Amino acid sequence: MNRLILSLQNLFISYGFNPLEQVAYYVSLGVGLLFTILYTYQYIYILIAIFHKPLSYPATDQSKRYGVLIAARNEEQVLPELLKSLLGQTYPADKIDIFVVADNCTDRTADVARALGATVYERQNKEKVGKGYALEFLFQNIERDKGLRFYDAYMVFDADNVLRKNYVEEMDKAYCAGNHVLTSYRNSKNYGKTWVSAGYALWFMRESRHLNNPRSILHTSAAISGTGFLIDSGIIERNGGWKHFLLTEDIEFTADCITHGESVGYCHNAELFDEQPETFRQSWRQRSRWAKGFFQVFHGYGGGLFKGSFKLQWACYDMMMNIMPAFLLSLIQITSVTTLLLINLFVNHFVSFPILKCYLLFFAFGYGLVFIIGLITMITEWKKIHYKKWRVVMHLFSFPIFMLSYIPISFCALFARVEWKPITHKYAVRTEDIEGQAKGKNISATEVPFRTEEAETDGKNQ
């Protein structure tokens, strides 16, 4: 070992400089150039979103019939507001049927849903856990009771969602315009509660306005993100129900659509709100599942996406860039520079500032890049951010930290065993309550047991 160290030291002296520093420089430069080449198109997306209005679709005769699917696990607190927002849609109520799967519930979720007119199927299965299995169960029951083609299309929501009154109407317009798979604009209930919830909210707004929106303008494929999406019943029938069970079933479904030539459309005028985690611990757990799910999707669909990219199918390339390379490039950069830093410390017994500078510049570059993305999103979506504006600006500075934390989360998820676990939702609010936050009104967590409107009236009469 001593001879090796001495040989390396003599090598450095003979060169007259530290070759490790040169290697660190060229690794950093190479990764930076490759990252720029691979992702410059997303900045073009931003320009398109800024200078081109989101697509609008013509009015329809509103004759299509929709099945609304909600997977709920112990959601008795927040589910009523979603159901009420569905019942208050501008689209004809007799064309919307609501189905709820009470999935491994131990509370009154099923009773809450039935009280507000939903058809409820109760499921108990501790082995097959996750939204994908819940959706499979729902489609199996609908096929048995009505037939999958009884509905023209299905819309999928999470129990914590709340919808704008025109949500179904706008999705119907986009569907009738020829989009057999659709996603919508994703806003948040609790934008400014913590820096974590603000990080989620700003990123989902960015996905909607600056990724999915320009994709729809360019007539390429958008990507489904969690909730608020539509599927033509013919696709469900062709697939034999729901067949996507990875940890990120939404990304899996998107990748499956794209590799089979089915584009995902986007409806900017259909807006929903959902609740974001507020603690970093919750966020770490959730994003670990997402990261693991991305790895699973890349393993299962990466080959097909690569082949499509090689055939110049833009949607395949775009999707492939979204599920893996950014993390791989970051990992290569950090691992390489850290290794060189440690080798230099071991051989020369001092910390090399040029190597350390490469390491620090990586994070400075990443922070600045994400900050600019967040700033542009904040400006373009200013009117849609319903919170105290000074807090919105303050949370902009923590947004890059939130996003860069994906690097250690993804690294840990690569080796850890990750399972689906529910996150408790606590904000039972209307869209009016959410908008009121911009005027200083506060939304608070509810601990009050659910009561039907009829029960509340009876109580007042007494």
MIKE-124830 format. One line per 8 residues: number of its first residue (from 1); their letters; for each residue x negated, y negated, z negated of C-alpha. Coordinates in pm, 1 decimal. Last residue first. Example, Ala and Ser with C-alpha at 12.3 -4.5 7.8 and 13.67 -1.06 7.14 Angstrom:
% residues 2
2	sa	-1367.0/106.0/-714.0 ~ -1230.0/450.0/-780.0
//
This chain:
% residues 462
462	qnkgdtea	8399.3/-1958.9/-1738.5 ~ 8438.0/-2123.1/-1404.8 ~ 8066.7/-2200.2/-1392.8 ~ 7973.8/-1837.7/-1455.9 ~ 8211.3/-1714.7/-1190.0 ~ 8048.2/-1950.2/-940.1 ~ 7700.6/-1822.5/-1025.7 ~ 7816.4/-1461.6/-988.3
454	eetrfpve	7963.2/-1537.1/-645.5 ~ 7640.3/-1703.6/-531.8 ~ 7456.7/-1383.3/-626.5 ~ 7222.1/-1383.2/-923.7 ~ 6853.3/-1294.5/-913.0 ~ 6663.4/-1283.5/-1240.6 ~ 6490.0/-1612.1/-1332.5 ~ 6110.5/-1597.8/-1337.4
446	tasinkgk	6060.3/-1849.9/-1061.5 ~ 5726.0/-2003.1/-979.2 ~ 5733.3/-2377.4/-937.9 ~ 5766.6/-2613.2/-646.7 ~ 5658.2/-2969.2/-715.0 ~ 5797.0/-3289.6/-573.2 ~ 5529.5/-3543.8/-485.8 ~ 5673.8/-3664.9/-158.0
438	aqgeidet	5475.5/-3412.1/48.7 ~ 5604.7/-3142.5/-185.6 ~ 5959.5/-3218.0/-71.0 ~ 5894.3/-3037.8/257.6 ~ 5868.0/-2708.2/70.6 ~ 6187.3/-2770.8/-123.7 ~ 6375.6/-2850.3/197.4 ~ 6244.4/-2527.4/353.9
430	rvaykhti	6404.8/-2339.5/66.5 ~ 6224.0/-2191.6/-231.9 ~ 6180.7/-1867.0/-424.8 ~ 5808.3/-1897.0/-501.7 ~ 5679.4/-1594.4/-696.7 ~ 5522.3/-1337.4/-469.5 ~ 5322.1/-1050.8/-622.1 ~ 5058.7/-898.9/-396.3
422	pkwevraf	5100.5/-532.1/-303.1 ~ 4802.9/-297.3/-268.4 ~ 4681.8/-126.3/49.2 ~ 4362.9/69.2/-4.0 ~ 3994.8/-11.0/43.8 ~ 3710.2/233.3/-13.1 ~ 3396.2/27.1/-9.3 ~ 3112.8/34.4/245.0
414	lacfsipi	3226.0/-206.8/516.1 ~ 3457.7/-378.3/270.5 ~ 3153.4/-508.4/81.3 ~ 3010.2/-665.1/398.0 ~ 3348.4/-804.2/499.3 ~ 3395.4/-975.6/163.1 ~ 3035.5/-1101.1/163.9 ~ 3089.5/-1263.7/507.4
406	yslmfipf	3455.0/-1363.6/458.1 ~ 3333.2/-1605.5/190.2 ~ 3233.2/-1827.6/482.7 ~ 3604.2/-1901.1/543.5 ~ 3682.6/-2012.2/189.7 ~ 3361.1/-2213.2/170.4 ~ 3449.7/-2380.2/501.2 ~ 3794.1/-2477.3/361.6
398	sflhmvvr	3654.2/-2628.2/41.4 ~ 3595.0/-2967.3/205.1 ~ 3940.0/-2970.2/368.3 ~ 4095.3/-2915.2/25.0 ~ 4020.8/-3278.0/-60.8 ~ 4200.7/-3403.2/250.8 ~ 4513.9/-3200.7/170.5 ~ 4499.9/-3319.8/-189.1
390	wkkyhikk	4503.1/-3679.5/-69.9 ~ 4798.1/-3596.3/154.5 ~ 5023.2/-3460.2/-115.4 ~ 5176.7/-3150.5/41.6 ~ 5384.6/-3044.7/335.2 ~ 5137.5/-2993.1/617.3 ~ 5348.0/-2996.6/933.1 ~ 5303.0/-3368.9/991.9
382	wetimtil	4924.0/-3340.1/974.9 ~ 4906.6/-3044.1/1216.0 ~ 4684.1/-3214.8/1475.6 ~ 4470.4/-3391.1/1214.5 ~ 4436.8/-3095.5/977.1 ~ 4352.8/-2863.5/1265.7 ~ 4080.8/-3097.3/1393.0 ~ 3935.0/-3124.7/1042.6
374	giifvlgy	3948.2/-2747.8/985.2 ~ 3762.3/-2676.1/1309.0 ~ 3507.6/-2946.7/1224.4 ~ 3461.4/-2801.1/874.8 ~ 3417.8/-2452.0/1020.9 ~ 3125.0/-2568.9/1234.7 ~ 2971.5/-2778.1/958.3 ~ 2983.6/-2495.7/704.6
366	gfafflly	2843.4/-2244.5/952.2 ~ 2558.3/-2476.6/1052.9 ~ 2475.0/-2545.4/687.8 ~ 2496.5/-2173.2/612.3 ~ 2260.7/-2080.4/894.9 ~ 2039.1/-2380.9/820.1 ~ 1977.5/-2244.1/472.1 ~ 1843.4/-1912.2/599.2
358	cklipfsv	1634.1/-2072.9/870.8 ~ 1497.6/-2315.0/608.5 ~ 1405.3/-2023.6/384.5 ~ 1190.9/-1890.6/667.4 ~ 1025.9/-2230.2/716.7 ~ 994.2/-2268.6/335.4 ~ 803.9/-1944.6/292.5 ~ 829.8/-1835.6/-70.0
350	fhnvflni	489.8/-1732.8/-201.2 ~ 307.7/-1409.6/-279.2 ~ 167.5/-1364.1/71.8 ~ 259.7/-1000.0/128.2 ~ 559.9/-945.1/-100.5 ~ 699.2/-1297.1/-57.1 ~ 653.8/-1270.9/317.9 ~ 831.6/-935.9/321.8
342	lllttvst	1114.0/-1079.4/111.3 ~ 1171.4/-1376.5/343.5 ~ 1153.8/-1152.5/649.7 ~ 1420.5/-923.6/502.1 ~ 1642.3/-1220.9/412.3 ~ 1605.3/-1360.2/765.0 ~ 1698.5/-1031.0/928.1 ~ 1987.2/-946.8/694.2
334	iqilsllf	2142.7/-1292.7/714.5 ~ 2124.0/-1320.6/1093.2 ~ 2227.2/-962.9/1168.3 ~ 2520.6/-990.5/925.6 ~ 2635.1/-1317.5/1079.3 ~ 2616.6/-1167.1/1427.4 ~ 2812.4/-861.0/1316.5 ~ 3074.3/-1072.3/1140.0
326	apminmmm	3131.0/-1291.6/1444.5 ~ 3130.9/-984.5/1674.2 ~ 3423.6/-789.3/1517.9 ~ 3800.6/-836.4/1550.7 ~ 3847.2/-1172.1/1719.9 ~ 3582.9/-1135.6/1989.9 ~ 3742.5/-806.0/2098.2 ~ 4081.1/-975.9/2126.1
318	dycawqlk	3945.9/-1247.7/2354.8 ~ 3761.4/-994.4/2570.1 ~ 4070.3/-776.7/2608.8 ~ 4292.6/-1078.6/2683.9 ~ 4048.7/-1188.8/2956.4 ~ 4065.5/-873.2/3165.2 ~ 3741.3/-906.1/3357.5 ~ 3707.2/-529.9/3422.0
310	fsgkflgg	3416.9/-522.9/3173.9 ~ 3649.8/-689.2/2921.9 ~ 3904.8/-411.5/2976.5 ~ 3636.5/-150.3/2917.5 ~ 3530.5/-332.2/2601.6 ~ 3890.0/-353.2/2477.7 ~ 3938.3/18.5/2537.6 ~ 3619.1/102.9/2352.7
302	gyghfvqf	3697.9/-131.3/2064.9 ~ 4041.8/24.8/2012.7 ~ 3995.3/285.2/1738.5 ~ 3667.2/173.2/1583.4 ~ 3747.4/-195.4/1629.4 ~ 4090.3/-137.5/1476.2 ~ 3938.3/40.3/1175.9 ~ 3677.2/-233.0/1129.2
294	fgkawrsr	3951.7/-494.5/1145.7 ~ 4149.4/-297.4/886.8 ~ 3851.0/-296.9/652.7 ~ 3829.1/-673.9/690.3 ~ 4203.3/-713.7/629.9 ~ 4191.8/-491.7/322.1 ~ 3893.8/-685.8/189.2 ~ 4090.6/-1000.5/271.2
286	qrwsqrft	4366.4/-896.0/33.7 ~ 4140.4/-798.3/-255.6 ~ 3917.0/-1102.2/-218.7 ~ 4222.3/-1328.3/-196.6 ~ 4373.7/-1190.0/-513.8 ~ 4043.0/-1249.1/-695.1 ~ 4006.3/-1591.3/-535.4 ~ 4336.0/-1697.8/-686.3
278	epqedfle	4629.1/-1862.0/-507.2 ~ 4749.9/-1594.1/-266.4 ~ 4962.4/-1740.7/15.3 ~ 5341.3/-1755.8/44.4 ~ 5513.3/-1765.2/381.1 ~ 5678.8/-2031.9/591.3 ~ 5831.3/-1980.7/934.2 ~ 5842.5/-2188.4/1249.4
270	anhcygvs	5990.8/-2103.1/1589.5 ~ 5904.1/-2404.1/1808.5 ~ 5556.7/-2273.7/1891.4 ~ 5682.7/-1949.7/2044.8 ~ 5389.8/-1729.4/2146.9 ~ 5374.2/-1434.1/2383.6 ~ 5189.6/-1105.5/2331.1 ~ 5080.2/-946.3/2658.2
262	eghticda	5140.1/-580.5/2744.3 ~ 4868.1/-425.3/2962.7 ~ 4820.7/-106.2/2761.5 ~ 4493.7/-226.4/2603.7 ~ 4669.3/-551.8/2511.5 ~ 4966.7/-386.4/2343.9 ~ 4749.6/-147.0/2142.7 ~ 4524.0/-431.8/2031.6
254	tfeidetl	4828.0/-629.4/1915.3 ~ 4972.4/-327.7/1731.0 ~ 4639.4/-267.3/1558.2 ~ 4615.5/-634.7/1465.2 ~ 4962.2/-621.1/1305.5 ~ 4899.2/-280.6/1140.8 ~ 4605.6/-420.0/949.4 ~ 4537.3/-138.6/702.2
246	lfhkwggn	4600.9/111.5/981.0 ~ 4946.3/265.0/1022.1 ~ 5066.2/181.0/1372.7 ~ 5320.0/423.5/1522.6 ~ 5655.8/249.8/1489.6 ~ 5931.4/422.2/1682.5 ~ 5875.6/672.8/1965.5 ~ 5633.5/438.9/2142.1
238	reiigsdi	5860.8/409.5/2446.4 ~ 6159.3/345.7/2219.5 ~ 5972.9/70.7/2035.3 ~ 5862.4/-83.1/2365.0 ~ 6217.2/-71.1/2500.2 ~ 6344.9/-237.4/2183.0 ~ 6147.1/-550.8/2268.2 ~ 5929.0/-659.2/1978.6
230	lfgtgsia	5943.0/-990.6/1790.5 ~ 5701.0/-1140.3/1536.8 ~ 5715.0/-1340.3/1216.2 ~ 5460.6/-1162.6/998.6 ~ 5102.8/-1049.5/974.2 ~ 4924.5/-1234.4/1251.9 ~ 5023.6/-1117.0/1596.9 ~ 4774.6/-1213.5/1865.6
222	asthlisr	4835.5/-1417.9/2181.2 ~ 4786.0/-1272.4/2527.3 ~ 4709.0/-1471.1/2842.3 ~ 4946.9/-1707.0/3018.7 ~ 4709.4/-2007.4/2992.7 ~ 4971.4/-2203.2/2796.4 ~ 5041.6/-1893.4/2586.3 ~ 4672.8/-1857.6/2501.5
214	pnnlhrse	4659.8/-2228.3/2428.8 ~ 4929.8/-2182.6/2160.0 ~ 4793.5/-1859.9/2015.0 ~ 4449.3/-2003.3/1939.5 ~ 4460.7/-2373.4/1850.2 ~ 4817.1/-2421.1/1723.6 ~ 4901.6/-2083.9/1568.0 ~ 4558.2/-1961.2/1463.0
206	rmfwlayg	4468.8/-2307.7/1333.9 ~ 4789.2/-2319.5/1131.9 ~ 4698.4/-1977.8/990.4 ~ 4353.8/-2110.0/898.6 ~ 4492.9/-2421.0/728.6 ~ 4733.3/-2213.5/521.4 ~ 4477.8/-1956.9/408.4 ~ 4229.0/-2220.1/296.8
198	asvwtkgy	4502.2/-2420.9/122.6 ~ 4605.3/-2110.1/-73.0 ~ 4243.5/-2067.1/-185.6 ~ 4182.9/-2432.9/-269.0 ~ 4483.5/-2411.9/-500.0 ~ 4851.6/-2516.2/-499.5 ~ 4807.9/-2724.8/-186.8 ~ 4965.4/-2513.6/84.9
190	nksnryst	5225.7/-2332.3/-126.5 ~ 5505.3/-2252.9/115.6 ~ 5288.3/-2196.3/420.9 ~ 5321.9/-2234.7/799.2 ~ 5304.1/-1970.4/1072.1 ~ 5422.5/-2061.6/1421.6 ~ 5558.5/-1759.3/1607.1 ~ 5469.8/-1424.8/1763.3
182	lvhngacy	5629.2/-1255.3/2059.3 ~ 5637.2/-920.3/2239.4 ~ 5863.9/-871.1/2540.8 ~ 5807.8/-1227.7/2659.4 ~ 6017.9/-1275.2/2973.2 ~ 6187.7/-1613.2/2938.2 ~ 6470.0/-1436.1/2750.9 ~ 6223.4/-1367.3/2469.3
174	akdmeevy	6109.1/-1730.1/2452.3 ~ 6466.4/-1857.4/2432.5 ~ 6561.2/-1591.9/2176.4 ~ 6260.2/-1690.3/1963.8 ~ 6387.5/-2048.9/1965.2 ~ 6739.2/-1948.8/1857.4 ~ 6602.8/-1709.3/1594.6 ~ 6397.3/-1987.1/1431.6
166	nkrlvnda	6651.1/-2271.2/1464.5 ~ 6732.6/-2288.5/1093.3 ~ 6364.7/-2284.0/997.6 ~ 6269.4/-1961.1/827.8 ~ 6155.3/-1857.5/478.4 ~ 5913.9/-1568.1/431.6 ~ 5839.4/-1391.9/100.5 ~ 6008.5/-1066.8/207.9
158	dfvmyady	5782.2/-1023.9/510.4 ~ 5938.1/-1050.3/854.0 ~ 5983.4/-840.9/1169.4 ~ 6213.5/-930.4/1458.0 ~ 6360.8/-655.2/1673.1 ~ 6476.0/-663.3/2034.5 ~ 6771.6/-591.7/2260.9 ~ 6947.8/-403.4/1985.5
150	frlgkdre	7153.3/-86.5/2029.2 ~ 6849.7/41.4/2218.9 ~ 6699.6/198.8/1905.7 ~ 7008.3/408.7/1837.5 ~ 7272.0/313.8/1582.9 ~ 7251.3/536.3/1274.5 ~ 6968.5/778.9/1358.4 ~ 6758.6/528.3/1555.1
142	inqflfel	6811.3/270.8/1281.7 ~ 6700.0/519.5/1018.1 ~ 6382.4/616.6/1203.7 ~ 6310.2/251.1/1279.7 ~ 6324.6/163.1/911.1 ~ 6101.5/451.8/805.9 ~ 5837.0/359.6/1064.1 ~ 5852.7/1.9/938.3
134	aygkgvke	5785.1/117.9/581.9 ~ 5498.7/338.1/703.0 ~ 5335.6/42.5/875.5 ~ 5390.3/-184.0/576.6 ~ 5182.1/30.3/346.5 ~ 5180.4/346.8/139.4 ~ 5207.1/704.0/265.8 ~ 5130.6/904.8/-46.9
126	knqreyvt	5351.2/735.1/-305.2 ~ 5668.4/777.6/-100.5 ~ 6001.8/645.9/-221.9 ~ 6215.2/472.0/38.5 ~ 6547.3/295.0/2.3 ~ 6734.3/189.1/313.4 ~ 6933.3/-132.2/289.7 ~ 7173.0/-292.5/535.5
118	aglaravd	7177.0/-660.7/449.2 ~ 7488.8/-847.1/338.6 ~ 7362.0/-1078.7/67.2 ~ 7456.3/-851.0/-221.5 ~ 7297.2/-559.4/-35.6 ~ 6958.2/-732.6/-33.9 ~ 6966.1/-819.7/-403.0 ~ 7077.6/-467.6/-496.7
110	atrdtcnd	6788.2/-314.1/-298.5 ~ 6531.1/-551.5/-452.4 ~ 6653.4/-479.7/-805.2 ~ 6319.5/-362.6/-951.7 ~ 6112.3/-42.5/-931.8 ~ 6070.2/-45.3/-555.3 ~ 5875.3/214.5/-359.2 ~ 5981.9/46.3/-33.8
102	avvfidik	6322.0/-120.6/-37.3 ~ 6355.1/-117.6/340.7 ~ 6569.9/-408.8/451.2 ~ 6775.1/-431.8/768.2 ~ 6948.0/-749.7/886.5 ~ 7182.7/-754.4/1184.3 ~ 7192.1/-1064.0/1405.0 ~ 7428.4/-1109.3/1700.3
94	dapytqgl	7733.7/-1164.7/1480.5 ~ 7553.5/-1455.7/1313.1 ~ 7536.3/-1655.5/1637.0 ~ 7198.8/-1842.8/1647.4 ~ 7185.1/-2167.2/1447.9 ~ 7053.2/-1964.5/1154.3 ~ 7202.0/-1994.3/804.7 ~ 7227.4/-1619.3/735.0
86	lskllepl	6858.2/-1582.2/811.7 ~ 6764.6/-1864.2/573.3 ~ 6984.7/-1700.6/309.9 ~ 6806.9/-1367.6/361.1 ~ 6466.4/-1530.0/325.5 ~ 6578.4/-1714.9/13.5 ~ 6718.0/-1395.4/-140.8 ~ 6389.1/-1204.1/-89.6
78	vqeenraa	6183.3/-1423.6/-324.0 ~ 6264.1/-1296.5/-673.1 ~ 6387.2/-945.4/-588.9 ~ 6060.7/-867.0/-406.7 ~ 5959.5/-539.0/-571.1 ~ 5840.2/-390.8/-240.6 ~ 6007.9/-532.6/67.2 ~ 5975.1/-446.2/436.2
70	ilvgyrks	6211.6/-666.7/633.7 ~ 6344.7/-585.7/981.2 ~ 6584.7/-810.8/1174.0 ~ 6776.2/-635.9/1452.2 ~ 6862.4/-869.7/1733.4 ~ 7146.8/-878.7/1985.4 ~ 7108.4/-1093.3/2295.8 ~ 7407.2/-1301.6/2407.7
62	qdtapysl	7269.3/-1642.0/2318.0 ~ 7368.1/-1789.9/2658.2 ~ 7012.9/-1922.6/2684.0 ~ 6841.2/-2260.8/2652.1 ~ 6516.2/-2316.4/2842.1 ~ 6173.1/-2252.5/2686.0 ~ 5917.4/-2493.2/2548.0 ~ 5543.6/-2445.9/2586.5
54	pkhfiail	5317.5/-2640.9/2354.6 ~ 5208.9/-2980.0/2493.7 ~ 4871.4/-2992.5/2664.6 ~ 4591.8/-3234.7/2564.8 ~ 4520.1/-3120.0/2210.1 ~ 4595.6/-2750.4/2256.9 ~ 4387.9/-2738.0/2576.0 ~ 4097.1/-2905.3/2398.0
46	iyiyqyty	4121.9/-2653.7/2113.6 ~ 4125.7/-2360.8/2356.8 ~ 3810.1/-2500.1/2517.7 ~ 3659.8/-2483.4/2171.1 ~ 3763.5/-2117.2/2159.6 ~ 3584.7/-2060.1/2490.5 ~ 3254.2/-2153.7/2328.1 ~ 3274.1/-1832.4/2125.2
38	litfllgv	3052.8/-1575.6/2296.5 ~ 2793.9/-1813.9/2439.8 ~ 2764.0/-2014.4/2118.5 ~ 2727.6/-1701.3/1905.0 ~ 2461.0/-1571.7/2143.7 ~ 2270.0/-1900.4/2123.5 ~ 2286.1/-1906.6/1743.7 ~ 2183.4/-1541.1/1714.8
30	glsvyyav	1886.2/-1600.8/1942.6 ~ 1775.0/-1918.1/1764.6 ~ 1798.1/-1754.5/1423.4 ~ 1604.5/-1449.4/1542.3 ~ 1350.4/-1676.6/1713.6 ~ 1288.8/-1881.7/1399.0 ~ 1270.8/-1581.2/1169.0 ~ 1019.6/-1416.0/1404.1
22	qelpnfgy	807.4/-1731.6/1406.4 ~ 812.2/-1750.6/1027.7 ~ 709.5/-1387.3/1007.5 ~ 421.4/-1464.4/1245.2 ~ 260.3/-1689.1/979.9 ~ -3.8/-1898.4/1150.9 ~ -372.4/-1886.0/1239.2 ~ -325.3/-1560.9/1426.2
14	siflnqls	-634.3/-1410.4/1263.3 ~ -519.5/-1526.1/919.6 ~ -174.7/-1365.8/960.4 ~ -334.4/-1040.7/1071.6 ~ -577.8/-1048.9/780.3 ~ -279.2/-1082.2/541.9 ~ -102.2/-795.6/713.7 ~ -410.7/-573.9/683.9
6	lilrnm	-451.0/-664.2/317.1 ~ -86.9/-573.9/245.9 ~ -125.5/-243.3/425.9 ~ -453.3/-167.4/243.0 ~ -281.8/-241.8/-89.8 ~ 0.0/0.0/0.0
//
